């Protein structure tokens, strides 16, 4: 008898452990660890998805166990490494193992559930009787088949046992198939002699079958590319010269032609970096490197040549990038170096494309994976190298359960496979740089640009003076520089870290600000859609022409967004061609790449965008970078605000002068003397690191202290506040004396999507009782969910906002 340990798809503390199920006789040789199965759960007819995490043979005491209903896969979707990883992830992020397992898989491998209602007795309602009769007495329990009143009636009928409910597990994973033709001809000459000489399409088809006698040919492709008519295919099919079949075909998210390039000659600093990392790949050392390289120092070439080393040793490589906007250029470089053995994983792909890329990785058809955060779970085997480019980027931290940091998962996988991890950045996070100081990571510095160009000249413009003559958006200095750059047939990148047209609407008579009804945030004006939008919950309404409060028409819009900046810039420089790149212009699939390709081919003089343009972009003709407002985010109530400002300014400055042309950067600010802006002007990361570390030490923040953020939310502010203080008392009674507890306080934006948020910050260096205390709070959160309360635990949060 065989018993399977199954993690079921019910994310609660009570079910956060494997359940034992009997393996039916007909599935004994089929079921393997890592497979998805359908299992009965609870007392009723409920069927749910589960993951087999262990199998035990030769057990006899299983007669009282429920049996597995069916399998959902032909082969495992998780290997032993990823099962082990899910255990560690659940433990360290205070989340449920099922949540971790599902996070590792593409969306199409996450089951959907349907509730079916079956008629088992006599009912009097003629409408309901008709619906059941037309559907063989089994119908999905949903609004598509029943009205709300009928749904209520069915629930009443369930109590009298006249209907019963069954839960169905719907497997969404589907491979793409296409109609193909297969040759059935054994004597081509005889067939050729029998064809009518005027049947040109049939002769083409015969020649194609002669050339590929043993390969199925996609019908759609041969009609499109070979000039073969559907009538010719039909004629061959009727004569039994061909047979038709559906064959599986991968969806291809990368449609560009690949032009293979060769490794570039390395600088002395690059050579040292590559040699160190390659030595550890060869000796299978799980060391973590921090490559701190100025913008344009050739970090990507270091990545490519170390990946090459892993491939030469028959190992695989995983390369992560933070933003989808970076992906097109990075993917082009990796594909150009390693060809079709590269897979892509990021949020811009369709569910089907992600599923096919994931299967190519699982089936070992690729050696290199390039992707965003979730690609860290790619089912690669025998990993020889893991790379995190722009390792400081906050998008590497997951906002929802499981709240993991990609860097931590990368290091776990590197220990599993005994391979190095490379963290790369021009502006490493203070945590990573501090670990390098302590020798936890090995620091490698690239101090020179590969083109021998000096770093761009940076000029800081004080907008408190400029606003008197030129307004609050474009200084005279910046406008003159843009005109000169365009006149020289060069290009400009402009950064404004705010999308939309204006930040808020204010009535100048009564002071009313138009707010989102669901969140404590003002609505933002968007001219392209003629709406006021909330950037947190998505609420929108028409732009008002009078004050909703006092009915005055004396209203004004304050603040600036990218849309307004584009309109004003077009008025100031009418001859300029502008492309805007922000969340609003990049919603459609492939929009990032289309915009970047258009800019790269000189279809525009100016690329205006939010922070998504700040990193990774490499255009040889960009000689001017302008930062319209360096203060955005600088004064936010978050201890990392100065670090983020310095990072953003340094990164965007690095977009200028990357080829053989001298670059220039203009930073507009109302705080010209702020240390983050002054040190960014000098591109002085080391100076910023020393200054910021002193301030962090004085304030008792990371990397001197670890931190945990507890977020308590409810539909009522009173309930959120009461629960927060109840948790505070529990923490005080269970944590060490050296552990600091801040709060509870309302979150800076206290209400989002009609929920009120309070937060508690725990700061500590070492507290052996903390993990058990947080687990207890996690258990508590399960009992409070029904009351509308939610408690989120975030270890090492990247933001306190």
C-alpha positions in Angstrom: 0.0 0.0 0.0 1.3 3.5 -0.9 0.5 6.7 1.1 1.0 10.2 -0.4 1.6 13.3 1.8 -0.3 16.1 0.2 -0.2 19.9 0.8 -3.8 21.0 0.0 -4.9 24.2 -1.6 -6.4 25.7 1.6 -4.2 28.5 2.9 -4.8 28.4 6.7 -2.7 27.5 9.8 -4.9 24.4 10.4 -4.0 23.0 6.9 -0.4 24.2 6.7 0.9 20.6 7.0 0.8 17.6 4.7 -2.3 15.4 4.8 -2.0 11.7 4.2 -4.0 10.1 1.3 -4.3 6.6 0.0 -2.9 6.1 -3.5 -5.4 4.0 -5.5 -4.2 0.8 -7.1 -4.5 2.2 -10.6 -2.4 5.2 -9.7 0.4 3.3 -7.8 2.9 3.5 -10.7 1.7 6.9 -11.9 2.0 9.2 -8.9 5.3 10.9 -8.2 6.6 13.5 -5.8 5.9 17.0 -7.1 2.7 16.1 -9.0 -0.6 18.0 -8.6 -3.5 15.8 -7.6 -7.2 16.2 -7.0 -8.2 15.1 -3.5 -11.4 15.1 -1.4 -11.3 17.5 1.5 -13.6 18.1 4.4 -16.9 16.3 5.1 -18.8 17.1 2.0 -18.2 16.6 -1.8 -15.5 19.2 -1.9 -12.6 18.4 -4.3 -9.4 20.5 -4.3 -6.0 20.7 -5.8 -3.0 19.4 -3.8 0.7 18.8 -4.2 2.3 15.5 -3.5 5.4 16.4 -1.3 6.2 12.8 -0.2 5.4 9.2 -0.9 5.7 6.3 1.6 5.8 2.7 0.5 4.9 -0.5 2.3 2.5 1.1 4.7 -0.4 -1.2 5.7 -2.4 1.1 8.1 -4.1 3.2 5.6 -7.6 1.8 5.4 -9.2 4.8 7.2 -7.6 7.3 4.8 -9.4 9.0 1.9 -8.0 8.2 -1.5 -6.6 10.5 -4.1 -9.3 11.2 -6.7 -7.1 11.8 -9.8 -3.9 13.3 -11.1 -3.6 16.6 -12.8 -0.2 16.2 -14.5 1.6 13.5 -16.5 4.8 14.4 -14.8 5.9 16.4 -11.7 5.6 20.2 -11.8 8.0 20.5 -8.8 11.3 18.9 -8.1 12.7 18.0 -4.7 14.7 21.3 -4.5 11.6 23.4 -5.0 9.6 21.4 -2.4 12.5 22.0 0.1 12.6 25.6 -0.9 8.9 26.0 -0.3 9.4 24.7 3.3 12.1 27.3 4.0 10.2 30.1 2.3 7.0 29.4 4.4 9.0 29.4 7.6 11.0 32.6 6.9 8.2 34.7 5.4 5.5 33.6 7.9 3.3 32.4 5.1 1.6 29.1 4.1 3.4 26.4 2.2 0.6 26.1 -0.4 1.1 29.9 -1.1 4.8 29.3 -1.6 4.2 26.3 -3.9 1.7 28.2 -6.0 4.1 31.2 -6.2 6.7 29.0 -7.9 4.4 28.0 -10.8 3.0 29.8 -13.8 -0.6 31.0 -13.6 -1.9 28.2 -15.8 -0.7 25.6 -13.2 -2.9 27.2 -10.5 -6.3 25.3 -10.5 -9.6 27.0 -10.7 -12.6 25.7 -8.9 -16.2 25.3 -10.0 -19.2 24.5 -7.8 -21.7 22.2 -9.5 -25.3 21.6 -8.3 -27.0 18.3 -9.0 -30.8 17.7 -8.8 -31.4 14.5 -6.7 -35.1 15.0 -5.7 -38.4 16.5 -6.8 -38.7 20.3 -6.9 -41.7 22.4 -7.6 -40.1 25.5 -9.2 -40.8 25.1 -13.0 -38.0 27.5 -14.0 -35.4 25.6 -12.0 -36.8 22.2 -13.3 -36.3 23.5 -16.8 -32.7 24.5 -16.3 -31.8 21.1 -14.8 -33.7 19.2 -17.5 -31.8 21.0 -20.2 -28.4 20.2 -18.5 -28.8 16.6 -17.6 -29.6 17.5 -14.0 -26.1 19.0 -13.4 -25.4 22.7 -13.6 -22.7 25.1 -12.5 -23.7 27.1 -9.5 -23.1 30.6 -10.8 -24.9 33.8 -12.0 -24.6 32.7 -15.6 -27.1 29.9 -15.1 -29.1 31.1 -12.1 -30.5 34.4 -10.9 -29.6 35.6 -7.4 -33.0 34.5 -6.1 -32.6 31.1 -7.7 -29.2 30.7 -6.1 -30.8 31.4 -2.7 -33.6 28.9 -3.5 -31.0 26.2 -4.3 -29.3 26.8 -1.0 -32.6 26.2 0.7 -33.3 23.1 -1.4 -29.8 21.7 -0.3 -31.1 21.7 3.3 -34.0 19.4 2.3 -31.6 17.2 0.3 -33.3 17.8 -3.0 -30.1 19.1 -4.5 -26.5 18.4 -3.7 -23.3 20.4 -4.4 -20.1 19.0 -5.9 -16.8 20.9 -6.2 -14.9 20.4 -9.4 -11.2 21.2 -9.9 -10.6 22.8 -13.3 -7.1 22.3 -14.7 -6.2 25.5 -16.6 -2.9 24.1 -18.0 -3.2 23.7 -21.8 -0.5 23.2 -24.3 -1.0 25.1 -27.6 -1.7 22.8 -30.5 -1.8 23.4 -34.2 -3.1 21.4 -37.1 -0.3 19.6 -39.0 -0.1 17.4 -42.0 2.1 14.3 -42.1 3.4 12.5 -45.1 1.9 9.1 -45.9 3.6 8.6 -49.4 6.1 5.9 -49.9 6.7 6.2 -53.6 7.1 9.9 -54.5 7.9 9.3 -58.2 4.6 7.4 -58.8 2.6 10.2 -57.2 4.5 12.8 -59.2 3.6 11.1 -62.5 0.0 11.0 -61.5 -0.4 14.7 -60.8 -2.0 17.1 -63.3 0.7 19.3 -64.8 -1.4 22.4 -64.2 -1.7 21.6 -60.4 1.2 23.8 -59.4 0.2 24.0 -55.7 0.1 20.2 -55.5 3.6 19.9 -57.0 4.8 22.4 -54.4 3.2 20.4 -51.7 4.7 17.2 -53.1 8.2 18.8 -53.1 7.8 19.9 -49.5 6.8 16.4 -48.4 9.8 14.9 -50.3 12.1 17.3 -48.5 10.5 16.5 -45.1 9.1 13.0 -45.4 9.2 12.2 -41.6 8.3 15.6 -40.1 4.8 16.9 -39.4 4.3 20.3 -41.1 2.1 23.0 -39.6 -0.7 23.6 -42.1 -1.1 27.3 -41.3 2.6 27.9 -41.9 2.9 26.1 -45.2 -0.1 27.9 -46.6 1.3 31.3 -45.5 5.0 30.8 -46.3 5.1 28.2 -49.2 2.2 29.5 -51.4 0.4 26.1 -51.0 -3.4 26.4 -51.3 -5.9 24.8 -48.9 -7.4 23.0 -51.9 -4.1 21.3 -52.7 -3.9 20.1 -49.1 -7.5 18.9 -49.3 -6.8 17.0 -52.5 -3.8 15.2 -51.0 -5.9 14.4 -47.9 -8.7 12.8 -49.9 -6.1 10.7 -51.8 -4.6 9.5 -48.4 -1.2 11.1 -49.4 -1.2 12.9 -46.1 -2.8 12.5 -42.7 -3.8 15.3 -40.3 -3.0 15.6 -36.6 -2.9 18.2 -33.8 0.7 18.7 -32.6 1.9 20.7 -29.7 3.7 23.9 -30.5 5.4 26.3 -28.0 4.3 29.9 -28.0 7.3 32.0 -28.8 7.5 35.3 -26.8 10.6 36.4 -28.6 9.9 37.1 -32.3 13.1 38.8 -33.3 15.8 37.4 -35.5 18.8 36.4 -33.5 22.2 37.8 -34.7 24.9 36.0 -32.7 27.7 38.1 -31.4 31.1 37.3 -29.9 32.5 38.0 -26.4 34.0 41.4 -26.2 37.6 42.2 -25.1 37.5 42.9 -21.4 39.1 45.7 -19.5 41.6 44.9 -16.7 38.9 45.3 -14.0 36.4 43.2 -15.9 39.0 40.5 -16.4 39.7 40.3 -12.7 35.9 40.1 -12.0 35.3 37.4 -14.6 38.3 35.3 -13.4 37.2 35.3 -9.7 33.6 34.3 -10.5 34.7 31.7 -13.1 37.0 30.1 -10.5 34.1 29.6 -8.1 31.9 28.3 -10.9 34.5 25.6 -11.7 35.1 24.7 -8.0 31.3 24.9 -7.2 31.7 27.5 -4.4 28.5 29.1 -3.1 30.0 32.5 -2.6 28.1 35.8 -3.0 29.8 38.6 -5.0 28.8 42.2 -5.0 29.9 43.8 -8.3 29.8 47.6 -7.7 30.4 49.1 -11.1 29.8 52.7 -12.2 27.2 53.1 -14.9 28.7 52.1 -18.3 31.4 50.0 -16.7 30.4 46.8 -18.5 28.7 44.8 -15.8 26.5 43.0 -18.5 29.6 41.7 -20.3 30.9 40.3 -17.0 27.6 38.6 -16.6 27.7 37.1 -20.1 31.2 35.8 -19.9 30.6 34.1 -16.5 27.4 32.6 -17.9 29.5 31.2 -20.8 31.7 29.5 -18.2 28.8 27.8 -16.6 27.5 26.6 -19.9 30.9 25.2 -20.9 30.7 23.1 -17.7 27.3 21.8 -18.7 25.6 23.9 -16.0 22.7 26.3 -16.3 22.5 30.0 -15.4 19.8 32.3 -14.1 19.8 36.1 -14.7 17.3 38.4 -13.0 16.5 42.0 -13.9 14.2 44.2 -11.8 12.0 46.0 -14.4 10.1 44.7 -17.4 11.3 47.8 -19.3 14.9 46.5 -18.9 14.0 43.1 -20.3 14.0 43.9 -24.1 17.6 45.2 -24.2 18.9 42.6 -21.7 17.2 39.7 -23.5 18.5 40.9 -26.9 22.1 40.8 -25.5 21.7 37.4 -23.9 19.9 35.9 -26.9 22.6 37.3 -29.2 25.2 35.6 -27.2 23.5 32.2 -26.4 20.9 31.8 -29.1 17.7 29.8 -28.7 18.8 28.1 -25.5 17.6 31.2 -23.6 14.1 31.3 -21.9 12.3 34.5 -20.9 10.1 34.9 -17.8 8.4 38.2 -16.9 5.0 39.7 -16.3 4.7 41.1 -19.8 4.2 37.6 -21.3 0.7 36.1 -21.7 -0.2 33.2 -19.4 0.3 30.8 -22.3 3.7 32.1 -23.2 4.8 31.9 -19.5 3.6 28.3 -19.3 5.5 27.3 -22.5 8.7 29.0 -21.4 8.3 27.3 -18.0 7.9 23.9 -19.7 11.0 24.5 -21.8 13.0 25.1 -18.7 11.5 22.1 -16.8 12.2 19.8 -19.8 15.8 21.0 -19.9 15.5 22.5 -23.4 17.2 25.8 -22.3 20.4 26.6 -20.4 19.8 30.2 -19.5 16.8 31.9 -18.0 16.4 35.7 -18.0 13.5 37.2 -16.1 12.0 39.4 -13.4 11.5 38.6 -9.7 9.4 35.4 -10.0 11.9 33.9 -12.4 14.0 33.1 -9.3 11.8 30.0 -9.0 12.5 28.8 -12.6 12.8 25.0 -12.5 16.4 24.9 -13.7 18.6 22.0 -12.7 22.3 21.9 -12.1 22.5 25.7 -11.7 26.1 27.0 -12.0 25.5 30.8 -11.6 22.7 33.2 -10.4 22.9 36.9 -11.2 20.8 39.8 -9.8 21.3 42.9 -12.0 20.5 46.2 -10.3 20.3 44.3 -7.0 19.4 47.5 -5.1 16.0 47.7 -6.8 13.0 47.5 -4.5 11.0 45.5 -7.1 13.0 42.4 -6.0 10.8 42.3 -2.8 7.4 40.7 -3.1 4.6 42.8 -1.7 2.1 40.0 -1.1 2.4 36.5 0.6 4.9 35.0 0.5 6.8 38.3 1.1 10.2 37.1 0.0 13.2 39.0 -1.2 14.7 37.6 -4.4 18.2 38.0 -3.1 17.5 35.7 -0.2 16.0 33.0 -2.4 19.0 33.3 -4.8 21.4 32.7 -2.0 19.3 29.7 -0.8 19.4 28.2 -4.3 23.2 28.9 -4.6 23.8 27.0 -1.4 21.7 24.1 -2.7 23.6 23.9 -6.0 27.0 25.1 -4.6 27.2 27.9 -7.1 28.1 31.6 -6.9 25.6 34.5 -6.8 26.5 37.8 -8.4 24.8 40.9 -7.2 25.4 43.8 -9.6 24.7 47.6 -9.2 26.2 51.0 -9.6 24.4 51.9 -6.4 24.3 48.8 -4.2 21.7 48.7 -1.4 23.2 49.7 1.9 22.5 46.2 3.3 24.5 44.5 0.5 27.4 47.0 0.7 27.5 46.6 4.5 27.7 42.8 4.1 30.6 43.3 1.7 32.4 45.5 4.3 32.0 42.7 6.8 33.3 40.1 4.4 29.9 38.2 4.1 29.9 39.1 0.4 33.1 39.6 -1.7 33.2 43.1 -3.2 34.4 43.6 -6.8 34.6 47.2 -8.0 34.5 48.4 -11.6 35.5 52.1 -11.4 36.0 52.9 -15.1 33.6 53.1 -18.1 34.5 50.6 -20.9 34.5 53.3 -23.5 37.1 55.3 -21.5 34.6 58.2 -21.3 34.5 60.1 -18.1 31.2 60.1 -16.2 28.8 62.8 -17.5 29.1 66.4 -16.2 26.2 67.0 -13.7 24.7 70.4 -13.1 22.2 71.1 -10.3 19.6 73.8 -11.0 18.0 75.6 -8.0 14.3 75.8 -9.0 13.5 78.3 -6.2 15.2 80.9 -8.5 14.0 79.5 -11.8 10.3 79.3 -10.9 10.1 83.1 -10.9 11.1 83.3 -14.6 10.3 79.9 -16.2 7.7 78.1 -14.0 8.1 75.0 -11.9 8.6 72.5 -14.6 11.4 73.4 -17.1 14.3 75.7 -16.2 15.8 78.0 -18.8 19.1 76.0 -18.5 17.3 72.7 -19.3 15.3 74.1 -22.2 18.5 75.7 -23.8 20.4 72.4 -23.3 17.5 70.3 -24.9 17.5 72.6 -28.0 21.3 72.4 -28.4 21.2 68.6 -28.0 18.5 68.2 -30.7 20.3 70.7 -33.0 23.4 68.4 -32.8 21.2 65.4 -33.8 21.6 63.8 -30.4 18.9 62.6 -28.0 17.5 63.5 -24.6 16.1 61.5 -21.7 13.9 63.3 -19.2 12.8 61.8 -15.9 9.7 62.9 -14.0 8.8 60.4 -11.3 5.1 61.1 -11.5 2.5 60.0 -14.1 -0.7 61.7 -15.1 -1.4 65.4 -15.8 -1.7 67.1 -12.4 -1.3 65.8 -8.8 -4.5 67.2 -7.3 -7.5 69.4 -7.8 -8.1 72.3 -5.3 -11.0 74.7 -5.0 -9.6 78.2 -4.4 -12.9 79.3 -2.7 -13.5 76.6 -0.1 -10.1 74.7 -0.2 -11.8 71.4 -1.1 -9.4 68.7 -2.6 -11.0 66.0 -4.8 -10.2 62.8 -3.0 -10.6 59.1 -3.8 -13.7 57.7 -2.0 -11.9 54.5 -1.3 -8.4 55.7 -0.3 -6.9 58.6 1.7 -5.2 60.0 -1.5 -6.1 62.8 -3.9 -7.3 61.9 -7.4 -4.9 62.6 -10.3 -6.0 64.2 -13.5 -5.4 62.3 -16.8 -6.2 64.3 -19.9 -5.9 61.4 -22.4 -8.9 59.7 -20.8 -10.5 62.9 -19.5 -10.7 61.4 -16.0 -9.6 61.8 -12.4 -7.9 58.6 -11.3 -6.7 57.0 -8.1 -3.3 55.3 -8.6 -3.9 53.0 -5.7 -7.3 51.4 -6.3 -8.1 52.4 -9.9 -11.2 54.5 -9.1 -11.9 57.1 -11.7 -14.5 59.8 -12.4 -15.0 62.5 -15.0 -13.0 65.8 -14.6 -15.2 68.2 -12.7 -15.8 71.7 -14.0 -17.0 73.0 -10.7 -16.2 72.2 -7.0 -18.3 69.2 -5.8 -18.4 70.9 -2.3 -19.3 74.5 -2.8 -20.2 74.4 -6.6 -17.6 77.2 -7.3 -16.0 77.2 -10.7 -12.8 78.7 -9.2 -10.9 75.4 -9.2 -7.3 74.8 -10.1 -5.1 71.8 -10.8 -1.7 71.7 -8.9 1.4 69.6 -9.4 2.8 68.1 -12.5 2.8 64.7 -14.2 4.4 63.2 -17.3 1.3 64.0 -19.4 1.4 67.6 -18.5 5.2 67.8 -18.9 4.8 66.4 -22.5 2.2 69.0 -23.4 4.2 71.9 -22.0 7.5 70.7 -23.6 5.8 70.5 -27.0 4.7 74.1 -26.6 8.2 75.2 -25.6 10.0 73.3 -28.3 7.5 72.7 -31.1 10.0 71.0 -33.4 10.8 68.3 -30.9 9.5 64.7 -31.3 8.6 63.3 -27.9 7.8 59.8 -26.7 6.3 59.4 -23.3 7.0 56.2 -21.3 5.0 55.6 -18.1 2.5 53.1 -16.7 -0.3 54.7 -18.8 1.5 54.4 -22.2 2.9 50.9 -21.5 -0.2 49.0 -20.5 -0.5 47.0 -23.8 1.7 44.0 -24.4 5.0 44.8 -26.0 4.6 48.5 -25.5 7.9 48.9 -23.6 9.8 47.3 -26.5 7.9 49.3 -29.2 8.7 52.6 -27.4 12.4 51.8 -26.9 12.8 50.6 -30.5 11.2 53.8 -31.8 13.5 55.9 -29.6 16.6 53.8 -30.6 15.8 54.2 -34.3 15.6 58.1 -33.9 11.9 58.3 -34.4 11.9 60.7 -31.4 14.4 63.3 -30.0 13.1 63.1 -26.4 12.2 60.1 -24.2 10.1 61.4 -21.3 9.2 59.0 -18.5 9.0 57.9 -15.0 11.6 55.8 -13.1 11.2 52.9 -15.5 13.5 54.7 -17.8 16.2 55.3 -15.2 18.0 51.9 -15.3 19.6 49.7 -17.9 18.8 51.6 -21.0 21.8 52.0 -23.4 21.4 54.4 -26.4 24.6 55.7 -27.9 23.2 59.1 -29.0 21.7 60.1 -25.6 24.0 62.9 -24.5 21.6 64.8 -22.3 19.6 63.6 -19.3 17.3 65.9 -17.4 15.7 65.2 -14.0 12.6 67.5 -13.8 12.1 67.3 -10.1 14.7 65.5 -8.0 12.6 66.1 -4.8 9.9 63.6 -5.6 10.1 61.0 -2.9 12.9 62.8 -1.1 10.8 63.9 1.9 8.6 60.8 2.2 8.2 59.4 5.7 10.5 56.4 5.0 14.1 56.0 6.3 15.2 54.8 2.8 13.9 58.0 0.9 17.4 59.5 0.6 18.9 56.2 -0.6 16.2 55.9 -3.2 16.7 59.4 -4.4 20.5 59.0 -4.7 20.0 55.7 -6.5 17.5 57.1 -9.0 19.6 60.2 -9.8 22.8 58.2 -10.2 21.1 55.6 -12.4 19.4 58.0 -14.7 22.6 60.1 -14.9 24.3 57.0 -16.2 22.1 57.0 -19.3 24.1 59.9 -20.8 27.3 59.6 -22.8 27.5 55.8 -22.9 29.2 55.6 -26.3 31.9 57.9 -27.7 30.0 61.1 -27.0 30.3 63.3 -23.9 27.3 63.3 -21.7 25.6 66.0 -19.6 23.1 65.8 -16.8 20.8 68.5 -15.4 19.1 68.0 -12.1 16.3 70.4 -11.2 15.5 70.6 -7.4 14.1 72.8 -4.7 16.6 71.2 -2.2 20.0 71.8 -4.0 22.0 71.4 -0.8 20.6 68.0 0.3 23.4 65.5 0.7 21.7 62.9 -1.6 21.5 65.4 -4.4 25.0 66.8 -3.9 26.6 63.3 -3.7 24.6 62.1 -6.8 26.0 65.2 -8.6 29.5 63.9 -7.9 28.4 60.2 -8.7 30.0 59.6 -5.3 28.5 56.3 -4.1 31.2 55.7 -1.4 30.6 59.2 0.1 26.9 58.6 0.2 27.4 55.1 1.7 29.5 56.6 4.6 27.1 59.5 5.2 23.9 57.4 5.1 25.4 54.7 7.3 26.2 57.2 10.0 22.6 58.5 9.9 21.2 54.9 10.0 23.4 54.1 13.0 22.1 57.1 14.9 18.5 56.3 14.1 18.8 52.5 14.7 17.8 51.3 11.2 18.9 48.7 8.7 21.6 47.5 8.2 22.4 48.0 11.9 19.1 46.5 13.0 16.8 43.9 11.4 13.1 44.9 11.2 9.7 43.4 10.8 6.6 45.3 9.8 3.1 44.2 11.1 0.2 45.6 9.1 -3.2 45.4 10.7 -6.2 46.3 8.4 -10.0 46.4 8.8 -13.0 47.9 7.1 -13.4 50.1 10.2 -10.7 52.3 11.7 -11.7 51.5 15.2 -11.3 47.8 14.8 -7.9 48.2 13.1 -6.7 50.4 16.0 -8.1 48.1 18.7 -6.4 45.0 17.2 -3.1 46.9 16.8 -3.0 47.8 20.5 -3.9 44.2 21.4 -1.0 42.9 19.3 1.3 45.5 20.9 0.6 44.2 24.4 1.2 40.7 23.2 4.5 41.7 21.7 5.6 43.6 24.8 5.0 40.5 26.9 6.8 38.1 24.7 9.9 39.8 23.1 13.3 40.5 24.6 14.1 43.7 26.4 16.6 44.9 23.7 14.0 44.6 21.0 12.4 47.9 20.0 8.7 48.2 19.1 7.5 51.3 17.3 3.8 52.1 17.0 1.1 51.2 16.4 0.4 54.2 14.1 -1.8 54.7 11.1 0.0 54.0 7.8 1.1 57.2 6.0 -1.8 56.6 3.6 -4.2 55.2 6.2 -7.0 54.0 3.9 -6.7 52.1 0.6 -9.5 50.3 -1.1 -11.9 51.0 1.7 -9.6 49.4 4.3 -8.0 51.2 7.2 -4.3 50.3 7.9 -2.3 50.5 11.1 1.3 49.3 11.4 3.8 48.2 14.1 7.6 48.2 13.4 9.8 45.8 15.3 13.6 46.5 15.3 16.0 44.0 16.7 19.6 42.7 16.5 18.9 39.2 18.0 15.7 37.9 19.6 15.4 34.2 20.0 11.7 34.5 20.9 10.7 36.6 17.9 10.0 33.8 15.4 7.7 31.9 17.8 5.9 35.1 18.7 5.2 36.0 15.1 4.0 32.5 14.4 1.5 32.9 17.2 0.3 36.2 15.7 0.0 34.4 12.4 -2.3 31.9 14.1 -4.2 34.7 15.7 -4.8 36.3 12.3 -6.6 33.1 11.1 -9.2 33.4 13.8 -9.8 37.1 13.1 -10.2 36.9 9.3 -14.0 36.2 9.7 -14.3 39.5 11.6 -12.9 41.4 8.7 -9.4 41.8 10.2 -6.2 41.0 8.3 -2.7 40.8 9.7 0.3 40.9 7.4 3.9 40.1 8.6 6.7 41.5 6.5 10.2 40.5 7.4 12.8 43.1 6.3 10.4 45.4 4.5 11.8 47.7 1.8 9.2 50.4 2.6 7.4 51.6 5.7 4.9 53.5 3.6 
